[in-house]
């Protein structure tokens, strides 16, 4: 496959950049700060991925997701996860309905809130695993099965889940298999002083903000196709592979310190998401090719929820983010994978 982008590719990249800028401006009418969170949500969106947002209450996670759905002109449903929530409360259920004309009774499927384009799974760890698992088929297969019948979900389809990292009493940690379905784990931090001052000003005034839709479902689907067409050199692909394989204790590729800090590493889905996320990051930077810096930019949100630290690491206060930082420090890309090689031009000027 040739790395030289066609004129049509250049036009599509410029379209994505323009849409990205417009969407960010609309979101900024409501959300103050959180630039990296917004960027990572957009990257997952363009990669057809799902996101898990981790942050304490009051950081506008729910507001951000609902605003995103308005900017994208997509159907949005919020599901508040509670201990008594049942799987059918999410997927829908079949009810007996009588045909008034014939008098015959038949089963009719009533769709649940999962039948929307953007799903906010609020406090997803507050519901039992049986209900959490109701999302698995939808996130992976874009369908749900009720009473043996498959019901296809409308695309695009994104699950954006939130989780409070502080309160653990009465919660149910997500199984590793379900965590792996989330492309990114996004950490939502406290705003800085200037941002919080602006938040106070906006939220204590009488303001009416009008959000303009920027993209519709068809345009999003076209941009998602463009992301997967971005070429990646073998040297950059190998760089992503080296990072992932060094987290696996059983392959012989892991350094000694990884064997001490981790008890489980990332699987092949992590490598796939590293490459896809890097492609989206490159496009948002105005390039129609992937460099090592793009892999590094998405390494933390892709890997942090796919690594399980050992007891020794937890005792020493070593987090998965620290493991990823050390991996990136010690795993250097080949010269042909770095951005400064000058082989391909920048598509859009900054």
C-alpha positions in Angstrom: 0.0 0.0 0.0 1.4 3.4 -1.0 2.0 5.9 1.8 1.5 8.9 -0.4 -2.0 10.3 0.3 -4.3 11.0 -2.6 -6.0 14.4 -3.1 -9.2 12.8 -1.8 -7.4 11.6 1.3 -6.1 15.1 1.9 -9.6 16.6 1.6 -11.0 14.0 4.1 -8.2 14.8 6.6 -8.9 18.5 6.3 -12.6 17.8 6.7 -12.0 15.7 9.9 -9.7 18.5 11.3 -12.3 21.1 10.6 -15.1 19.0 12.2 -12.9 18.3 15.2 -12.2 22.0 15.7 -15.8 22.9 15.3 -17.0 20.2 17.7 -14.4 21.3 20.3 -15.5 24.9 20.1 -19.1 23.9 20.7 -18.2 21.7 23.7 -16.2 24.5 25.1 -19.3 26.6 25.4 -20.3 24.2 28.2 -17.2 22.5 29.4 -14.2 24.3 30.9 -10.8 22.7 30.5 -10.5 18.9 30.3 -8.8 19.2 26.9 -7.1 15.8 27.0 -10.4 14.2 28.0 -12.2 15.8 25.0 -9.4 14.8 22.7 -9.5 11.1 23.8 -13.3 11.0 23.5 -13.0 12.2 19.9 -10.2 9.7 19.1 -12.3 6.8 20.4 -15.3 8.2 18.5 -13.4 8.2 15.2 -12.1 4.7 15.9 -15.6 3.2 16.8 -14.4 2.6 20.3 -15.9 2.9 23.8 -14.6 4.9 26.7 -14.5 4.4 30.5 -14.2 7.8 32.3 -12.7 7.6 35.8 -13.1 10.6 38.1 -14.6 11.8 41.3 -18.1 13.3 41.4 -18.6 16.9 40.2 -16.1 16.9 37.3 -18.8 17.3 34.6 -18.4 13.8 33.2 -22.1 13.3 32.6 -22.4 16.9 31.2 -19.5 16.3 28.9 -21.0 13.1 27.4 -24.5 14.6 27.0 -23.0 17.7 25.3 -21.0 15.5 23.0 -24.1 13.7 21.8 -25.8 17.1 21.0 -22.7 18.2 19.1 -22.9 15.0 17.1 -26.7 15.1 16.4 -27.1 11.6 17.8 -29.7 9.8 19.9 -28.6 9.8 23.5 -29.7 7.7 26.5 -28.5 7.8 30.1 -28.6 4.6 32.2 -28.1 5.1 35.9 -26.6 1.9 37.1 -27.9 0.8 40.5 -27.7 -2.5 42.5 -31.3 -3.4 41.6 -30.9 -2.8 37.8 -31.8 -5.9 35.7 -30.4 -6.9 32.3 -33.8 -6.4 30.7 -33.8 -2.8 32.1 -31.0 -2.2 29.6 -31.7 -4.4 26.6 -35.5 -4.4 26.6 -38.0 -7.2 27.1 -40.8 -9.0 25.3 -44.4 -8.5 26.4 -47.6 -10.2 25.4 -49.7 -7.9 23.3 -53.2 -8.5 21.9 -54.1 -7.7 18.4 -57.4 -5.8 18.7 -58.5 -6.7 15.2 -57.9 -10.5 15.4 -57.9 -11.0 19.1 -54.7 -13.0 18.8 -52.0 -12.6 21.4 -48.3 -12.4 20.4 -45.0 -11.4 21.9 -43.7 -7.9 21.0 -40.2 -6.7 21.8 -40.0 -3.4 23.7 -36.5 -1.9 23.1 -34.6 -0.8 26.2 -32.4 2.4 26.6 -29.5 0.6 24.9 -31.1 1.4 21.6 -29.5 4.8 21.0 -26.3 6.0 19.4 -24.6 7.3 22.5 -25.1 5.5 25.8 -24.0 7.0 29.1 -23.5 4.1 31.6 -23.4 6.2 34.7 -21.5 4.6 37.7 -21.3 1.3 35.8 -19.6 -0.4 38.8 -22.7 0.0 41.0 -24.6 -2.8 39.4 -24.0 -6.6 39.7 -21.9 -8.5 37.1 -25.1 -10.1 35.6 -26.4 -6.6 34.6 -22.9 -5.4 33.6 -22.6 -8.3 31.2 -25.7 -7.1 29.4 -23.5 -4.5 27.8 -20.9 -7.0 26.5 -22.7 -8.2 23.4 -23.8 -4.7 22.5 -20.3 -3.3 22.8 -18.7 -6.0 20.8 -21.3 -7.2 18.3 -23.6 -4.1 18.0 -26.6 -6.3 18.8 -28.6 -7.7 21.8 -30.2 -11.0 22.2 -33.5 -11.2 24.0 -35.6 -14.5 24.2 -33.3 -16.0 21.6 -34.0 -13.2 19.1 -31.2 -10.9 17.9 -31.9 -7.2 17.6 -29.4 -5.1 15.8 -28.3 -1.7 17.2 -28.2 1.4 15.1 -24.7 2.6 14.2 -22.8 4.6 15.2 -23.0 3.1 18.7 -20.8 4.3 21.6 -20.8 3.3 25.3 -19.3 6.0 27.5 -19.2 4.7 31.1 -18.3 6.6 34.2 -16.9 5.3 37.5 -16.1 6.9 40.8 -12.6 5.8 41.9 -13.1 6.7 45.6 -16.2 4.9 46.8 -15.7 1.1 46.7 -18.3 0.0 49.2 -21.3 -1.5 47.5 -19.7 -1.6 44.1 -18.8 -4.4 41.7 -15.5 -4.1 39.9 -15.7 -4.6 36.2 -14.4 -8.0 35.0 -11.2 -7.9 32.9 -13.1 -9.2 29.9 -15.4 -6.2 30.0 -12.7 -3.7 30.8 -10.9 -5.0 27.6 -14.0 -3.9 25.5 -13.3 -0.3 26.4 -10.8 1.2 23.9 -9.7 4.0 26.4 -9.8 4.5 30.1 -9.8 8.2 30.5 -8.8 9.9 33.7 -10.8 13.0 34.5 -8.8 15.3 36.9 -9.6 18.3 38.9 -9.5 21.7 37.0 -6.7 24.1 37.7 -7.4 27.4 39.5 -8.1 29.4 36.4 -10.5 26.8 35.0 -12.3 26.4 38.3 -12.7 30.2 38.5 -14.3 30.2 35.1 -16.6 27.2 36.1 -17.8 29.2 39.1 -18.5 32.2 36.9 -20.5 30.3 34.3 -22.5 28.1 36.7 -23.6 30.8 39.0 -24.9 33.1 36.3 -28.1 33.0 34.4 -26.8 31.7 31.1 -28.5 30.0 28.2 -26.1 28.2 25.9 -27.1 26.9 22.5 -25.2 24.0 21.1 -25.0 23.5 17.3 -24.8 20.0 15.8 -21.7 19.6 13.7 -21.8 16.0 12.4 -24.6 13.5 11.7 -24.4 9.7 11.8 -23.5 9.4 8.1 -20.7 11.9 8.3 -19.3 10.2 11.4 -19.3 6.8 9.6 -17.3 8.3 6.7 -14.7 9.8 9.0 -14.4 6.5 10.8 -13.5 4.8 7.5 -10.9 7.5 6.8 -9.2 6.7 10.1 -8.7 3.0 9.2 -7.2 4.0 5.8 -4.3 5.9 7.4 -1.1 4.1 6.5 1.3 2.9 9.2 4.9 1.9 8.5 6.3 -1.4 9.7 8.7 0.3 12.0 5.8 2.1 13.8 3.7 -1.1 13.9 6.6 -3.0 15.4 7.0 -0.2 18.0 3.4 -0.6 19.2 3.9 -4.4 19.2 7.1 -4.1 21.3 5.3 -2.0 23.9 2.4 -4.4 24.3 4.5 -7.6 24.3 6.8 -6.3 27.0 3.8 -6.3 29.5 3.3 -10.1 29.1 5.1 -12.2 31.6 4.8 -15.5 29.7 6.3 -14.4 26.3 9.9 -13.8 27.5 9.8 -10.2 26.2 9.1 -8.6 29.5 12.0 -6.9 31.4 12.8 -8.1 34.9 11.1 -5.1 36.6 7.9 -5.9 34.7 7.8 -9.4 36.2 8.0 -7.7 39.6 5.4 -5.0 39.0 2.8 -6.9 36.9 0.8 -10.0 37.4 -0.9 -9.8 34.0 -0.3 -7.9 30.8 -2.2 -6.6 27.9 -3.7 -8.8 25.1 -3.8 -8.4 21.4 -6.8 -6.0 21.6 -4.4 -3.5 23.3 -2.1 -3.7 20.3 -5.0 -3.1 17.9 -6.3 -0.1 19.9 -2.8 1.3 20.1 -2.6 1.4 16.3 -6.1 2.6 15.8 -5.8 5.3 18.4 -2.5 6.4 16.9 -4.1 6.7 13.5 -6.9 9.0 14.9 -4.3 11.0 16.8 -2.2 11.5 13.6 -5.3 12.8 11.8 -6.2 15.2 14.5 -2.6 16.5 14.2 -3.1 17.0 10.5 -1.1 14.0 9.2 -2.1 11.1 7.0 0.5 8.8 8.4 1.4 7.4 11.9 4.6 8.3 13.8 5.9 6.9 17.0 4.7 10.0 18.9 1.2 9.0 18.0 1.7 5.6 19.6 3.1 7.2 22.8 0.2 9.7 22.9 -2.4 7.0 23.3 -0.4 4.5 25.3 -1.8 5.4 28.7 -5.5 5.5 27.9 -5.2 2.2 26.0 -3.1 0.2 28.4 -3.9 1.5 31.9 -7.0 -0.7 32.4 -5.4 -3.7 30.7 -2.5 -4.2 33.1 -2.9 -5.8 36.5 -0.2 -4.7 39.0 1.3 -7.2 41.5 0.9 -7.0 45.3 4.5 -5.8 45.5 3.8 -2.9 43.1 0.7 -1.9 45.0 2.6 -2.0 48.3 5.2 0.4 46.7 2.5 2.7 45.3 3.3 1.7 41.7 0.3 2.4 39.4 -0.3 1.1 35.9 0.5 4.7 34.7 3.9 4.5 36.2 4.5 1.1 34.6 3.5 2.6 31.2 5.7 5.6 31.7 8.7 3.4 32.4 7.9 1.2 29.4 7.8 4.3 27.1 11.1 5.6 28.6 12.9 2.3 28.0 11.3 1.4 24.7 12.7 3.7 22.1 11.4 3.7 18.5 13.6 3.0 15.5 14.8 6.1 13.7 12.5 5.5 10.8 9.5 5.6 13.1 10.1 9.1 14.6 8.3 12.2 13.3 11.4 14.1 12.3 12.4 11.7 9.5 10.8 14.1 7.0 9.6 11.3 4.7 6.0 12.6 4.5 4.7 16.1 4.6 2.3 17.5 7.1 -1.2 17.5 5.6 -2.7 20.4 7.5 -0.6 23.3 8.9 -1.0 24.0 12.6 
